[in-house]
Amino acid sequence: MTGGVRGAWRAPRTVLALVVPPLWSNRVLPALELPLRGRTAANVAFAGLYSGVFDGRPNWLSASGFRWGLGGAAAVIAGYVVALSIPAVRRLPLEVAERVPETSTLEWIALHIPVGTVLAEEAVFRGTLDPLLDDELGPAAPVVGALDFGVWHVHPARAAGDPVAVTVAATTLAGLVFGWLRRRSGSATAPALLHLAINAGGALAPVAARWIENRR
């Protein structure tokens, strides 16, 4: 009887696990109208609750996760360094508008990106949702999980004034890469480190470009 009840609950539970993250990011969190630090704290609290309810398996301390993650992060950092060394490319970040007027660049990179964005999102998607989808959906799991990650970014794109369709497409593609890394390494640490390198590098690029141009 217990096995039958558990089996009957699987499909609704999977649907709920898919619906809750975009609902949180696009409806609930914006409705709270929190300042940046409040949003970071709320995202971490949500990630912890979600992981607990849906049996998260992030495997944060995996040696394989660190190896794959550091390798991916090193490649991203090298890409930023090369881009900043090319004058025509280096000037592009100077056109990027200020996206975080509520805080300093240091606080943004040291706290809000690694904790409010990377830790929270990787705990939800690669640490919890992807393993659940792998169990329930099989080969379709990577695409479904990545699409859910893309939809998570609808409201953030609107708030930043970015094209929603382009943002969803780009973050869905990123979700496929992050999901592949999690499955390859067996840990959410690998995509988390790559995610951190991409986001922190993107935040630092305008600062670095401005510093280089001023020295010239």
C-alpha positions in Angstrom: 0.0 0.0 0.0 2.8 2.4 0.9 4.6 1.7 -2.4 1.4 2.4 -4.3 0.8 5.7 -2.6 4.4 6.7 -3.2 4.2 5.8 -6.8 0.9 7.7 -7.2 2.6 10.8 -5.8 5.6 10.8 -8.1 4.0 12.6 -11.1 2.4 15.4 -9.1 5.6 15.8 -7.1 7.7 16.1 -10.3 5.3 18.7 -11.7 5.3 20.6 -8.4 9.1 20.5 -8.4 9.1 22.1 -11.9 6.5 24.7 -11.2 7.7 26.0 -7.9 11.1 27.6 -8.9 9.8 29.8 -11.8 6.8 30.7 -9.6 9.2 31.8 -6.8 11.5 33.8 -9.1 8.9 35.4 -11.3 6.0 36.0 -8.9 6.6 35.5 -5.3 10.0 37.1 -4.8 9.2 40.2 -6.9 6.0 40.6 -4.9 7.9 40.8 -1.7 9.6 44.0 -2.9 12.8 43.3 -0.9 16.0 45.2 -1.2 19.0 43.4 -2.7 20.3 41.9 0.5 16.8 40.8 1.4 16.5 39.1 -2.0 19.8 37.3 -1.5 18.7 36.0 1.9 15.3 35.0 0.6 16.8 33.1 -2.3 19.1 31.2 0.0 16.2 30.4 2.3 14.0 29.2 -0.6 16.8 27.1 -2.0 17.3 25.4 1.4 13.6 24.7 1.8 13.2 23.5 -1.8 16.2 21.2 -1.4 14.8 19.8 1.8 11.3 19.2 0.5 12.5 17.6 -2.8 15.4 15.6 -1.4 18.3 17.6 -2.8 21.5 15.7 -3.7 24.1 18.4 -4.4 27.1 16.4 -3.3 29.0 19.7 -2.7 32.2 18.1 -1.3 32.9 15.9 -4.3 36.5 15.9 -5.5 35.3 15.3 -9.1 33.0 18.3 -8.8 35.9 20.5 -7.8 38.1 19.2 -10.6 35.5 19.7 -13.3 34.4 23.0 -11.9 37.8 24.5 -11.5 38.7 23.4 -15.1 35.6 25.0 -16.5 36.1 28.2 -14.4 39.8 28.4 -15.6 38.7 28.2 -19.2 36.1 31.0 -18.6 38.6 33.2 -16.9 41.1 32.7 -19.7 38.5 33.7 -22.1 37.8 37.0 -20.3 41.6 37.7 -20.1 41.9 37.2 -23.8 38.9 39.4 -24.5 40.2 42.2 -22.4 43.6 42.1 -24.2 41.9 42.9 -27.5 41.2 46.7 -27.7 38.0 46.4 -29.9 36.6 43.8 -27.7 37.7 45.4 -24.4 35.7 48.5 -25.2 32.4 46.6 -25.4 32.1 46.1 -21.6 32.4 49.9 -21.2 29.0 50.2 -22.8 27.4 48.0 -20.2 25.0 49.9 -18.0 25.3 49.8 -14.2 23.1 46.9 -13.1 23.5 46.9 -9.3 22.9 50.5 -8.0 22.0 49.2 -4.6 25.4 48.1 -3.7 29.1 48.2 -4.4 30.8 46.1 -7.1 32.8 44.4 -4.3 29.7 43.4 -2.3 27.9 42.3 -5.5 30.8 40.0 -6.5 31.7 38.8 -3.0 28.1 38.1 -1.7 25.2 38.5 -4.0 26.6 36.6 -7.1 28.1 33.6 -5.2 25.4 33.3 -2.5 22.2 34.8 -3.8 22.6 33.7 -7.4 25.1 30.8 -7.8 24.6 28.9 -4.5 20.8 29.3 -4.6 20.3 28.5 -8.2 22.7 25.5 -8.2 21.1 24.1 -5.1 17.7 24.3 -6.6 18.4 23.2 -10.2 21.5 21.1 -10.4 21.5 19.9 -6.7 17.8 19.1 -6.5 15.7 19.3 -9.7 18.1 17.6 -12.1 18.5 14.5 -9.9 14.8 14.3 -9.4 14.1 14.6 -13.2 16.8 12.1 -14.0 15.0 9.6 -11.8 11.5 10.4 -13.3 12.0 11.4 -16.9 15.1 9.7 -18.1 16.6 11.0 -21.4 14.2 14.0 -21.4 15.5 15.3 -18.1 18.4 17.5 -19.2 16.2 19.5 -21.6 13.3 19.8 -19.2 15.5 21.0 -16.4 17.4 23.5 -18.6 14.1 25.0 -19.8 12.9 25.4 -16.3 16.1 27.2 -15.5 15.6 29.5 -18.5 12.0 30.3 -17.4 13.4 31.2 -13.9 15.0 34.2 -15.5 11.9 35.8 -17.1 11.3 38.4 -14.4 15.1 39.2 -13.8 15.3 39.9 -17.6 12.4 42.3 -17.5 13.7 44.0 -14.4 17.1 44.5 -16.1 15.5 45.7 -19.3 17.0 42.7 -21.3 15.1 40.9 -24.1 13.2 38.1 -22.4 13.3 35.6 -25.2 17.1 36.1 -25.7 17.7 35.8 -21.9 15.5 32.6 -21.6 17.3 31.1 -24.6 20.7 31.9 -23.3 20.0 30.7 -19.8 18.4 27.5 -21.1 21.6 26.8 -23.1 23.6 27.5 -19.9 21.3 25.2 -18.0 22.2 22.4 -20.5 25.9 23.0 -20.0 25.5 23.2 -16.2 23.4 20.1 -16.2 25.9 18.2 -18.3 28.6 19.1 -15.8 26.6 18.0 -12.9 25.9 14.6 -14.5 29.5 14.2 -15.6 31.0 15.1 -12.3 28.2 13.7 -10.0 28.2 17.0 -8.1 26.5 20.5 -8.2 29.9 21.9 -7.3 31.2 21.7 -10.9 28.4 23.8 -12.5 28.5 26.1 -9.5 32.1 27.0 -10.0 31.6 27.5 -13.8 28.5 29.6 -13.0 30.4 31.7 -10.6 33.2 32.3 -13.1 30.8 33.4 -15.8 28.8 35.8 -13.6 31.6 37.2 -11.5 33.7 37.6 -14.7 30.9 39.5 -16.4 30.5 41.8 -13.4 34.3 42.4 -13.3 34.8 42.9 -17.0 33.6 46.5 -17.2 35.7 47.4 -14.1 38.8 45.8 -15.6 38.2 47.3 -19.0 37.8 50.8 -17.5 41.0 50.3 -15.5 43.0 49.2 -18.6 41.7 52.1 -20.7 42.5 54.6 -18.0 46.1 53.3 -17.8 46.5 53.7 -21.5 
